[in-house]
Amino acid sequence: MEKKIVEIFDISYEGAGVGKLDGQIVFVPKTLPKEQLEISVVKRNSNFLIGRLEKILKGSEIRIKPFCPYFDVCGGCDFQHCDYLQEIQIKKQILAKELGKAEFNGEIETVLSDKRKNYRNKIKLEVKDGEIGYFRQKSHDFFKIEQCPVASEAINEILPVVKRFIDLNNFKALKNVYIKQVDKRLGVCFLFEKNGKKSLNNIKKIELFGENSVYFAYGDVLESNKTDVFCVFGSAKLHQILKGLDLEVDVSSFNQINDETAEKLYECIVDNTANKRVVNAYSGQGFLTFLISQKAKFVYGIEFQVSAHESAEKLKNLSDDFKFENICGKVEECLDVVLLRDAIDIIVLDPAREGCQKSVLNSILNSKIEQVIYVSCNFATLVRDLKILKENYKIERVLMFDMFPCTANMETVVLLSNKCN
Ligand SMILES: C[S@@+](CC[C@H](N)C(=O)[O-])C[C@H]1O[C@@H](n2cnc3c(N)ncnc32)[C@H](O)[C@@H]1O
């Protein structure tokens, strides 16, 4: 393949270096501004090219040695080759550029991650021909792994066991293995195709997993009402100790993947909802609802995944005097009912990557809610939704929580206040 010389002048919102080649924009993953590179073009689209780094001719002074042996090929991390504080600066610039589209040009506060390595409490492995691994960047090309240095130590220690277990059982229709660490225990969930049900009686050497729990699931993705999950070994529920409380965790429900950063994020939301009547929309397993309720006047949690709602209901056992109600349903169907019943001061929105439904935003615009706290892991949908909320709400503060170090992803918290009140 023909080699070309390129100079990088920017970073794209997906974390790739941006250069120009024969007048066309070229994205080169895992490169940095001011670098001079030898690249080969691996993909040509109508208005941009994708390049592959072949040789660094002049490296950036912020370039460092990645700690993962698979960094060059893996689709998981984008910034291991970059000094951590510079990674934060780059992500802040990416966010600032995106928020500019919603006419926000103010300061972005940053909250760093305590760890850059071993921070992930959850990974999703691909399975191919009995091997475990990940996909290469922007593709479904599988490569096998023996470790994932951004995942917790306990997750890395179980990887050889997972591989041995797959070898011994020669599973067909196995698509993914999810490994979730909750406190000191692991939940290892083998996800099979929906119609790939294997007899649960005939599993070899399951005791390899020791004190951990093993689940078989059948469906497209783990975190869905449509996926059937069976505990085949160990305790059915995992337990998270959060601020001295023993919380039940369902392996198939959403949890924030960086425990330390999640704690800081929750603290920020709790402090900003004290003494108020609150809706916590897209509330997952209810930990945040519970924490908010400790300082707020009252909280309604709204979550549509049944298993997550059931975990949230168990939180009522932690106190006789709880000040929250968990509603199981879609936010777009339940929010108006809550707003008719109660005078809500603040709504917390923490939707999945798809963002909020338009009807949810319209309900907020038609309400007297004083403040909105929007928590987002996808700034594209965040900006889309902020443009709508802007009609009645003004952005007061923006915080970037580094939930996903070494990647171009970030958790953004936007605090908005009602312009009409
Ligand atoms: C990003 S998670 C946030 C969970 C929670 N705030 C936390 O910190 O653990 C989004 C949650 O919204 C739920 N969800 C997605 N779409 C929903 C909808 N339309 N109505 C209600 N819940 C929804 C998902 O099941 C998931 O639990």
The ligand as an SDF file (V2000), in Angstrom:
LIG
                    3D

 27 29  0  0  0  0  0  0  0  0999 V2000
  -27.1880    5.4210   31.6190 C   0  0  0  0  0  0  0  0  0  0  0  0
  -28.2210    4.3760   32.5530 S   0  0  0  0  0  0  0  0  0  0  0  0
  -28.3600    5.3230   34.0390 C   0  0  0  0  0  0  0  0  0  0  0  0
  -28.6750    4.5330   35.2670 C   0  0  0  0  0  0  0  0  0  0  0  0
  -28.5360    5.2440   36.6070 C   0  0  0  0  0  0  0  0  0  0  0  0
  -28.7470    6.6600   36.5430 N   0  0  0  0  0  0  0  0  0  0  0  0
  -27.1970    4.9230   37.2410 C   0  0  0  0  0  0  0  0  0  0  0  0
  -26.3690    5.8100   37.4370 O   0  0  0  0  0  0  0  0  0  0  0  0
  -26.9760    3.7320   37.5430 O   0  0  0  0  0  0  0  0  0  0  0  0
  -29.7290    4.5460   31.7390 C   0  0  0  0  0  0  0  0  0  0  0  0
  -30.8730    3.7350   32.3090 C   0  0  0  0  0  0  0  0  0  0  0  0
  -32.0800    4.1180   31.6300 O   0  0  0  0  0  0  0  0  0  0  0  0
  -32.8870    2.9780   31.3920 C   0  0  0  0  0  0  0  0  0  0  0  0
  -33.7660    3.3650   30.2610 N   0  0  0  0  0  0  0  0  0  0  0  0
  -33.4320    3.4720   28.9570 C   0  0  0  0  0  0  0  0  0  0  0  0
  -34.4690    3.9420   28.2340 N   0  0  0  0  0  0  0  0  0  0  0  0
  -35.4810    4.1800   29.1230 C   0  0  0  0  0  0  0  0  0  0  0  0
  -36.8110    4.7070   28.9990 C   0  0  0  0  0  0  0  0  0  0  0  0
  -37.2840    5.0950   27.8020 N   0  0  0  0  0  0  0  0  0  0  0  0
  -37.5530    4.8230   30.1060 N   0  0  0  0  0  0  0  0  0  0  0  0
  -37.0600    4.4290   31.3220 C   0  0  0  0  0  0  0  0  0  0  0  0
  -35.8210    3.9180   31.5030 N   0  0  0  0  0  0  0  0  0  0  0  0
  -35.0340    3.8020   30.4170 C   0  0  0  0  0  0  0  0  0  0  0  0
  -31.8860    1.8630   31.1450 C   0  0  0  0  0  0  0  0  0  0  0  0
  -32.4580    0.5940   31.4170 O   0  0  0  0  0  0  0  0  0  0  0  0
  -30.7590    2.2180   32.1390 C   0  0  0  0  0  0  0  0  0  0  0  0
  -30.9760    1.6010   33.3880 O   0  0  0  0  0  0  0  0  0  0  0  0
  1  2  1  0
  2  3  1  0
  2 10  1  0
  3  4  1  0
  4  5  1  0
  5  6  1  0
  5  7  1  0
  7  8  2  0
  7  9  1  0
 10 11  1  0
 11 12  1  0
 11 26  1  0
 12 13  1  0
 13 14  1  0
 13 24  1  0
 14 15  1  0
 14 23  1  0
 15 16  2  0
 16 17  1  0
 17 18  1  0
 17 23  2  0
 18 19  1  0
 18 20  2  0
 20 21  1  0
 21 22  2  0
 22 23  1  0
 24 25  1  0
 24 26  1  0
 26 27  1  0
M  CHG  2   2   1   9  -1
M  END
$$$$
